[in-house]
Amino acid sequence: MTVYRIPEDEFIFPDPRRADESGLLGVGGDLRPERLLLGYASGIFPWYSDDQPILWFSPDPRFALDPAHLHLGRSIKRTLKKTALRVTMDTAFEAVISACKTTPRPGQKGTWITADMFAAYCELHHLGYAHSVEVWSGETLVGGLYGVSLGGLFSGESMFSHVSDASKIGLVWLIGQLQEWGFGLVDAQVHTDTLARFGAVELCRDEYLRTISELVKRPSRVGLWSFDEGFDPIL
C-alpha cells in the first residue's frame, strides 16, 4: 500500500480504503478545522507523536458502539446509583484535554496529544464541534473525555480518570445522552476493553464508512452541550 502525501494547499484526502495494514493512510497537511472535519466525515483521523509529521489513519476494522445498544452491567449500574460524582458537559474542555495529555497510562510512553493537536481541538471546541464530558468530586476534576461531533456521529478521542470509575461514569452519561439525541454511532477508533464491556463491536472499514456516510449528512448539534434537564443514564 502507498502512504499518500496530504497537501497543505487544499482540503482533500485519498480514499480511506487505500490505508496500509496498520491503518496509516497519509502524511502531512495541517490541523485546520476544515481538514479535521473532512477527515472525520471521511473516516480518517490524525494520530502521531511530537517527533513525527502529521499522520492520518483509517484502521480496519473500526471499533464503534451504537448508542441504542449500550450495555450496562450490574456493577456499573450500582456505581452509577451510589456515586457522589457529578457529571457535566462542555464546562472545562481545555482542562479535560490537558488531563488526557498528562495522565500516565499503563504500557504507554508519552502522548499523541501534541501542542498542535491541543490547539486544534480547542479551536474545534470554540467552533462548536468538539465536546468534553467532565466528572467532578466536589469542585475537583477527577475524570473526563472529549471527542468530535459531526451529524449523528460522535468520534471519541481520549479519556482520563483520577479516581476509580470516573471516566466510565462520564462515558455512560455521554452515550446515554447521545442515544436520547438520536446519534447513530460512537467511534472509539480502535479496541478498548471499556467500550467492549459497554457493547462496542468491530466493524469492517467498508461497513463503518457506509454507516457514517449517512450519519454525517444529518444536521450537526453545533455549540456548547449540556445534559438534558432531568436526564439520568440508568432510567
N, C-alpha and C positions, 0 to 999 in steps of 0.2 A: 504494500500500500504506500501511496505517496503522502507525505506530510506537506500541506499547502502553505504558501506564504500568504498571510492575510494583509491586504493593502490598507494603508492608513488614510488614503485619499477617497475611499468610497466604502459604503456600508454594504458589504457582500460577504457571504460565506460559501464555501463549496458544499455540495450535497453531504449531509452528515453520515450517510451510508458509506462514504469513502474513508471513514476513520480507520486507523490501523487496529490491530488486535487489542491494544491497550485502551482504545477509545480516543487516542490522540488524532485530531483532525488537522489542526493548523497551528501556525506560529506567527506572532506579530500583531499588527493592528494597534488598537488602543482600547481604553475602557470608557469611552464616551457613552452616555446613556442610550443614544440611538443604536449603537453597536451591541451593547449589553441586551437591550430589549429584543433586538432582532435575533440575537443568539438564543435567548430563552424561547422565543417563539419558534425557533428552528430546531430545538432540542440540543443546543450547544451551550456550553458554559466555560468560563475561564478557570484554570486551576494550575498554579505554578508557585515557585518559591522566589525569594529575593535574588538568588543568584542565577535566575533563568529569565529568558524573554517571556512574553505573554503566551501561554499555551492554551489552546481551545480543545475541548473534549466533547465527545458524544459516545458514551460507552454502550456496549451491547453485551449482556442485557442491561436494562434500566430497572432500578428498584423504586417502586411507587406504591401509593396507597389511595384507594378510592375512599374519600371521607365517609361515604354511606356504608362502608364495610369496616369501620373502626371497631376493633375488638377490645373490650375492657375485661381483663381477668379479675378474679375476686380480690387479689392482692392490691391492685391499683385502685379498685373501687373503694376498698377500705381506707386506703391512703387518702383518696380524694374526699371522703366523708369526714375524716378526723383531722385533716391538716389545718394548721393555723396560717399557712402561707397564703398570700394574696397575689392574684394574677391580674396584670394589666396589659394593654397593647399600645404601642407607639408613644410611650411616655418617656423612654430613655434609650432611644435607638443607639446613639453613639456609645453609651455605657455598655450596652449588650454586645455590640460588635467588638469593642475593646476587650471585654471579658472573654469572648470567644477567642480572640487573638492571643491572650496572655495566659489563659488557664492551661496548665500542663495536662497532657493526655497520655495514658499508658501506651508505651510502644511507639510513640510519635515524637520525633525531634523537630523543633521549630514549628512554623505555622505557614499556611498558604495565604493568610490574610496579610498581604504586604501593605506598605503605606499607600501605594496607589490603589489597591483593592479597597482599603478602608475608605479612602476619599471618594472612590467611585460609587460605592454602595451608600455612603452617606448622601451623596448627590441624588441617587435614585430615591432615597427616602424623602428628601426635600421635594422631589417631583411627585411623590405620592405612590411610587411603585414598589419600594422596599419597605418591609414592615418588621417590627420586633414584638416579641412577647416577653414580658418581664415578670419574674417571680420574686416576691418580696417577703422577708421576715421583718416585720415592723417596717422601718424605713431603709433597711439594708437589702440591696440587690443580691440575691443568692442563686439565681438561675435565670435562664432565658434562651431565646433562639431568634434567628432572623432569616428572612428569605425574600423572594421577589414574587409579586403577584401580577399576573397578566391574564385577562379574561377570566376563565374558570380554572386556571392552573396556578397552583402555588408551588414554587420551587424553593425547597428548604436549602439553606446554605451552611449553617453551623449552629451549634448549641453548646451551652456550658452549664455546669452545676457545681455549686459550692457547698450544698447540703444534700443529704440523701433524697432522691426522687424529685428534686426541684425541677430539673429540665423535663422529666416525664410528665409532671403535673402541667407545666406550661404547654407541652406538646399536645396533651389531651384536650386542654382548653381550646387551643388553636384549631385542632382538627374538628372538634365538636362544633365550633362556631362556623368553620368553613362548610361543614355539612348543612348547617342552618341556612347559609347564604347560597347554597346550591353549587359549590365548587365541585368539579369532577375529578380532580386528581391532585395529590400532594407528591411531588417528586423528591425523592431522597438521593437521587443520582446513583449511589452505589449502596450495597447491602449494609445495613446496620441491624444489630440484634434488637435494639429498642423498637425500631419500626416494624421488624418482623413479628415481634410479640403483639403489636397493635394491628396486624393484619396486612402489612405491606407484602407485595409479591414481586417477583421478577417478570418484566415484560421484555420480549424481544424488541430490538430497536424499531423495527418496522411497525409493530403494534403500538409502541409508545408514540412514534411520530404521527401515525394515523389518529390516535386519540387526541393529542394536543393540537393537531391541525384544526380540529373543530372547537376545542376549548378556547383557544386564544382568539377566536373570532367573536367571542362574547364581549359585551361591554366590560371594561376593567373597572374595578372598585378603587378609584384613584383618590388619594388623600389620606388623612390620618384615620386610623382604625380605632375602634373601641368595641368591647363586647356589648352585645345587645342587653338592654336592661332586663334583669331577671334571668339571664342565661345561666344554666347550670349544666355542665357536661355529662353528668350522670343521671339526669332526669329523662 
